[in-house]
Amino acid sequence: MLTNARVAAAPSAQPRLTALRSAAAALRSNRKALAGTALLVIFVFMAIAPGLIARDDPSAEIYVPRVGPSTAHLFGTTSYGQDIFAQFVYGTRASLLIAVIAGILATALSVLIGVSAAYLGGIADGVLSLITDIFLVLPAFPLMVVIAAYSRNGSDVLIVAVLIVTGWSYGARQLRSQALSLRNRDFLTAARLRGDRGWSIITGEILPTMTSLIVANFLGAAVYAVLAAAGLQFVGLGNVNTQSWGTMLYWAQNNEALQAGQPLWAIAPGVGIALLGGAFALLNYAFDEISNPALRNARRKRG
């Protein structure tokens, strides 16, 4: 009986493997996906093993201040005698973690509220949609500043919490619209007739059909988190003594790095933020092209 169970399980797993192989092949053939993946792999390596790239302690104030780029200090030193290249490399970890964690949690909240509102309908849909609309019309960055200002010099946990609160509503609106189009499909009606419960239907039937939109929402939320977190840290909200690209910009601005002949102190983290945000954006565009038949056909015609 065990052998028969394994044989019976094999055909159901085969379509999933085929779909994964097709998705991997499509990603490999997309230039945006390749460029975004290459950039993201570089940043992940920098975040995992910064000591293999930068030999200096990013916090150590042991060098001559305001030294220009050289073989000893690739980006020069700060006004406090710290190595700028080491700060840039070690700052990758915090910036990447904030983007990924905030993106995942904001997407999870979007899925929870958006899909639940569409499936439950009635009063629940009205209440959840009203909450979503309120957060949609609120100005995001001023709200982030107000929330974060209550805990000046706080931790990165506060930054992530602020990003989640201000970054989930747009994705929830998109997911609700998509879930509404699926609510009366035949496969959901069949699941109800089988006696499946609501959460079982949502997790087993609705969410798998919305995978591409959920991934796109995560990538968009990650781009938002990269830029918004850097903006909050740049204006001094959060813990400015941590190693991240946003705090590098904060200290560079406070010490007038551009006027003092230390442009790389400000340029390096700015380029890093742009490239990390660009990596997520490229993957988002590529995934949209692969999953959207209209965009996929247009891309083939241009090719």
LONUMAR-425267 format. One record per residue (C-alpha): residue number from 1; residue in one letter; x, y, z. Coordinates in steps of 0.02 Angstrom, whole numbers, padded with zeros to 5 digits. Example, Ala and Ser with C-alpha at 12.3 -4.5 7.8 and 13.67 -1.06 7.14 Angstrom:
BEGIN
(1,'A',(00615,-00225,00390)),
(2,'S',(00684,-00053,00357)),
This chain:
BEGIN
(1,'M',(00000,00000,00000)),
(2,'L',(00146,00118,00035)),
(3,'T',(00212,00088,-00142)),
(4,'N',(00041,00126,-00216)),
(5,'A',(00030,00287,-00115)),
(6,'R',(00198,00343,-00181)),
(7,'V',(00146,00304,-00358)),
(8,'A',(-00017,00398,-00336)),
(9,'A',(00073,00549,-00264)),
(10,'A',(00197,00558,-00407)),
(11,'P',(00077,00620,-00543)),
(12,'S',(00012,00762,-00430)),
(13,'A',(00190,00821,-00396)),
(14,'Q',(00242,00812,-00579)),
(15,'P',(00142,00966,-00638)),
(16,'R',(00220,01070,-00499)),
(17,'L',(00396,01017,-00550)),
(18,'T',(00356,01056,-00731)),
(19,'A',(00289,01228,-00684)),
(20,'L',(00445,01265,-00582)),
(21,'R',(00559,01213,-00725)),
(22,'S',(00460,01322,-00846)),
(23,'A',(00471,01471,-00729)),
(24,'A',(00658,01446,-00706)),
(25,'A',(00684,01435,-00895)),
(26,'A',(00581,01593,-00922)),
(27,'L',(00683,01687,-00792)),
(28,'R',(00847,01633,-00873)),
(29,'S',(00788,01697,-01042)),
(30,'N',(00737,01869,-00974)),
(31,'R',(00875,02002,-00971)),
(32,'K',(00791,02103,-00834)),
(33,'A',(00780,01947,-00725)),
(34,'L',(00963,01905,-00755)),
(35,'A',(01021,02082,-00716)),
(36,'G',(00913,02094,-00560)),
(37,'T',(00967,01923,-00498)),
(38,'A',(01152,01962,-00527)),
(39,'L',(01140,02124,-00427)),
(40,'L',(01042,02040,-00288)),
(41,'V',(01168,01896,-00275)),
(42,'I',(01310,02022,-00256)),
(43,'F',(01220,02113,-00116)),
(44,'V',(01173,01951,-00030)),
(45,'F',(01356,01896,-00032)),
(46,'M',(01408,02065,00039)),
(47,'A',(01277,02048,00177)),
(48,'I',(01325,01868,00222)),
(49,'A',(01514,01884,00219)),
(50,'P',(01566,02068,00231)),
(51,'G',(01729,02020,00315)),
(52,'L',(01787,01933,00156)),
(53,'I',(01770,02095,00058)),
(54,'A',(01817,02232,00182)),
(55,'R',(01961,02200,00301)),
(56,'D',(01933,02354,00412)),
(57,'D',(01816,02377,00560)),
(58,'P',(01682,02499,00499)),
(59,'S',(01664,02578,00672)),
(60,'A',(01850,02594,00714)),
(61,'E',(01908,02776,00720)),
(62,'I',(02092,02733,00697)),
(63,'Y',(02140,02811,00530)),
(64,'V',(02187,02985,00475)),
(65,'P',(02025,03082,00448)),
(66,'R',(01973,03148,00277)),
(67,'V',(02094,03042,00175)),
(68,'G',(02052,03025,-00009)),
(69,'P',(02032,02861,-00103)),
(70,'S',(02188,02752,-00106)),
(71,'T',(02240,02570,-00110)),
(72,'A',(02230,02566,00080)),
(73,'H',(02059,02649,00086)),
(74,'L',(01964,02624,-00077)),
(75,'F',(01833,02757,-00037)),
(76,'G',(01939,02861,00082)),
(77,'T',(01903,02894,00266)),
(78,'T',(01769,02990,00359)),
(79,'S',(01788,03145,00466)),
(80,'Y',(01805,03026,00614)),
(81,'G',(01943,02920,00537)),
(82,'Q',(01833,02773,00486)),
(83,'D',(01853,02675,00325)),
(84,'I',(01710,02721,00205)),
(85,'F',(01724,02563,00100)),
(86,'A',(01706,02454,00257)),
(87,'Q',(01553,02553,00310)),
(88,'F',(01477,02531,00137)),
(89,'V',(01506,02342,00136)),
(90,'Y',(01447,02312,00315)),
(91,'G',(01298,02427,00289)),
(92,'T',(01230,02311,00155)),
(93,'R',(01166,02184,00283)),
(94,'A',(01051,02302,00378)),
(95,'S',(00984,02383,00219)),
(96,'L',(00948,02215,00137)),
(97,'L',(00871,02138,00293)),
(98,'I',(00755,02286,00317)),
(99,'A',(00698,02275,00136)),
(100,'V',(00667,02087,00138)),
(101,'I',(00585,02076,00310)),
(102,'A',(00475,02229,00283)),
(103,'G',(00429,02166,00109)),
(104,'I',(00380,01993,00171)),
(105,'L',(00278,02055,00319)),
(106,'A',(00192,02194,00220)),
(107,'T',(00147,02067,00085)),
(108,'A',(00081,01945,00215)),
(109,'L',(-00030,02082,00287)),
(110,'S',(-00089,02128,00113)),
(111,'V',(-00135,01947,00077)),
(112,'L',(-00223,01925,00243)),
(113,'I',(-00330,02081,00228)),
(114,'G',(-00356,02087,00039)),
(115,'V',(-00400,01905,00009)),
(116,'S',(-00503,01890,00168)),
(117,'A',(-00606,02043,00120)),
(118,'A',(-00643,01972,-00053)),
(119,'Y',(-00685,01796,00006)),
(120,'L',(-00788,01840,00160)),
(121,'G',(-00887,01980,00077)),
(122,'G',(-01029,02072,00164)),
(123,'I',(-00990,02172,00321)),
(124,'A',(-00815,02100,00336)),
(125,'D',(-00773,02158,00160)),
(126,'G',(-00843,02332,00196)),
(127,'V',(-00744,02353,00357)),
(128,'L',(-00579,02286,00286)),
(129,'S',(-00599,02388,00127)),
(130,'L',(-00632,02546,00229)),
(131,'I',(-00473,02517,00330)),
(132,'T',(-00375,02488,00169)),
(133,'D',(-00444,02648,00091)),
(134,'I',(-00398,02750,00244)),
(135,'F',(-00217,02693,00234)),
(136,'L',(-00215,02721,00046)),
(137,'V',(-00259,02906,00060)),
(138,'L',(-00141,02942,00204)),
(139,'P',(00023,03026,00148)),
(140,'A',(00149,02888,00176)),
(141,'F',(00314,02976,00212)),
(142,'P',(00244,03110,00331)),
(143,'L',(00154,02970,00424)),
(144,'M',(00317,02872,00435)),
(145,'V',(00407,03024,00505)),
(146,'V',(00271,03055,00635)),
(147,'I',(00270,02874,00693)),
(148,'A',(00459,02855,00698)),
(149,'A',(00484,03022,00784)),
(150,'Y',(00403,02954,00941)),
(151,'S',(00551,02838,00961)),
(152,'R',(00703,02938,00906)),
(153,'N',(00863,02835,00905)),
(154,'G',(00758,02676,00909)),
(155,'S',(00801,02510,00831)),
(156,'D',(00781,02439,00657)),
(157,'V',(00628,02346,00724)),
(158,'L',(00539,02514,00733)),
(159,'I',(00588,02555,00553)),
(160,'V',(00520,02387,00494)),
(161,'A',(00358,02412,00591)),
(162,'V',(00334,02585,00515)),
(163,'L',(00365,02517,00340)),
(164,'I',(00237,02378,00365)),
(165,'V',(00104,02498,00431)),
(166,'T',(00126,02616,00284)),
(167,'G',(00162,02489,00146)),
(168,'W',(00027,02356,00147)),
(169,'S',(-00129,02446,00085)),
(170,'Y',(-00090,02459,-00102)),
(171,'G',(-00053,02273,-00114)),
(172,'A',(-00210,02231,-00016)),
(173,'R',(-00316,02328,-00141)),
(174,'Q',(-00237,02235,-00288)),
(175,'L',(-00257,02064,-00207)),
(176,'R',(-00438,02098,-00159)),
(177,'S',(-00480,02142,-00340)),
(178,'Q',(-00398,01982,-00402)),
(179,'A',(-00481,01875,-00270)),
(180,'L',(-00652,01948,-00312)),
(181,'S',(-00630,01889,-00492)),
(182,'L',(-00598,01712,-00427)),
(183,'R',(-00732,01701,-00293)),
(184,'N',(-00868,01626,-00403)),
(185,'R',(-00758,01514,-00511)),
(186,'D',(-00807,01332,-00532)),
(187,'F',(-00658,01260,-00436)),
(188,'L',(-00704,01363,-00282)),
(189,'T',(-00886,01309,-00295)),
(190,'A',(-00827,01129,-00303)),
(191,'A',(-00719,01156,-00148)),
(192,'R',(-00869,01224,-00052)),
(193,'L',(-00976,01076,-00105)),
(194,'R',(-00840,00958,-00041)),
(195,'G',(-00861,01039,00127)),
(196,'D',(-00693,01128,00134)),
(197,'R',(-00682,01266,00263)),
(198,'G',(-00651,01448,00222)),
(199,'W',(-00467,01458,00269)),
(200,'S',(-00435,01291,00183)),
(201,'I',(-00510,01360,00023)),
(202,'I',(-00409,01522,00036)),
(203,'T',(-00242,01436,00068)),
(204,'G',(-00269,01284,-00042)),
(205,'E',(-00367,01354,-00189)),
(206,'I',(-00359,01544,-00200)),
(207,'L',(-00181,01587,-00150)),
(208,'P',(-00094,01463,-00269)),
(209,'T',(-00183,01545,-00417)),
(210,'M',(-00122,01716,-00359)),
(211,'T',(00061,01672,-00337)),
(212,'S',(00125,01787,-00474)),
(213,'L',(00031,01938,-00403)),
(214,'I',(00090,01899,-00226)),
(215,'V',(00272,01889,-00284)),
(216,'A',(00252,02053,-00380)),
(217,'N',(00181,02135,-00223)),
(218,'F',(00329,02074,-00120)),
(219,'L',(00454,02144,-00245)),
(220,'G',(00362,02310,-00251)),
(221,'A',(00355,02317,-00060)),
(222,'A',(00542,02279,-00052)),
(223,'V',(00581,02425,-00169)),
(224,'Y',(00473,02538,-00061)),
(225,'A',(00560,02477,00097)),
(226,'V',(00735,02508,00028)),
(227,'L',(00696,02689,-00017)),
(228,'A',(00586,02730,00132)),
(229,'A',(00704,02655,00262)),
(230,'A',(00850,02752,00190)),
(231,'G',(00745,02911,00195)),
(232,'L',(00698,02885,00378)),
(233,'Q',(00878,02850,00429)),
(234,'F',(00940,02997,00326)),
(235,'V',(00833,03119,00426)),
(236,'G',(00896,03041,00589)),
(237,'L',(00749,02929,00636)),
(238,'G',(00797,02759,00702)),
(239,'N',(00967,02713,00775)),
(240,'V',(01096,02819,00684)),
(241,'N',(01239,02720,00763)),
(242,'T',(01199,02560,00667)),
(243,'Q',(01290,02516,00506)),
(244,'S',(01175,02545,00358)),
(245,'W',(01174,02650,00200)),
(246,'G',(01043,02767,00271)),
(247,'T',(01148,02806,00425)),
(248,'M',(01300,02833,00313)),
(249,'L',(01201,02967,00222)),
(250,'Y',(01149,03042,00389)),
(251,'W',(01328,03060,00452)),
(252,'A',(01392,03118,00282)),
(253,'Q',(01260,03256,00279)),
(254,'N',(01296,03308,00459)),
(255,'N',(01481,03324,00420)),
(256,'E',(01453,03411,00252)),
(257,'A',(01547,03275,00159)),
(258,'L',(01521,03349,-00014)),
(259,'Q',(01586,03520,00038)),
(260,'A',(01731,03443,00137)),
(261,'G',(01800,03348,-00014)),
(262,'Q',(01731,03177,00039)),
(263,'P',(01601,03145,-00098)),
(264,'L',(01613,02955,-00089)),
(265,'W',(01550,02959,00091)),
(266,'A',(01381,03014,00021)),
(267,'I',(01390,02945,-00156)),
(268,'A',(01432,02763,-00110)),
(269,'P',(01277,02730,-00001)),
(270,'G',(01168,02826,-00125)),
(271,'V',(01226,02715,-00268)),
(272,'G',(01202,02560,-00159)),
(273,'I',(01022,02609,-00119)),
(274,'A',(00987,02643,-00303)),
(275,'L',(01062,02477,-00359)),
(276,'L',(00973,02374,-00226)),
(277,'G',(00807,02457,-00266)),
(278,'G',(00845,02432,-00451)),
(279,'A',(00878,02246,-00424)),
(280,'F',(00707,02221,-00345)),
(281,'A',(00625,02331,-00478)),
(282,'L',(00706,02233,-00621)),
(283,'L',(00647,02069,-00547)),
(284,'N',(00474,02143,-00527)),
(285,'Y',(00467,02198,-00710)),
(286,'A',(00537,02031,-00768)),
(287,'F',(00413,01931,-00664)),
(288,'D',(00271,02039,-00731)),
(289,'E',(00328,02007,-00910)),
(290,'I',(00339,01820,-00881)),
(291,'S',(00172,01802,-00792)),
(292,'N',(00071,01926,-00897)),
(293,'P',(00027,01852,-01069)),
(294,'A',(-00002,02024,-01146)),
(295,'L',(00170,02087,-01095)),
(296,'R',(00250,01921,-01144)),
(297,'N',(00178,01931,-01320)),
(298,'A',(00232,02113,-01338)),
(299,'R',(00408,02066,-01285)),
(300,'R',(00414,01928,-01416)),
(301,'K',(00359,02050,-01552)),
(302,'R',(00495,02174,-01503)),
(303,'G',(00621,02031,-01507)),
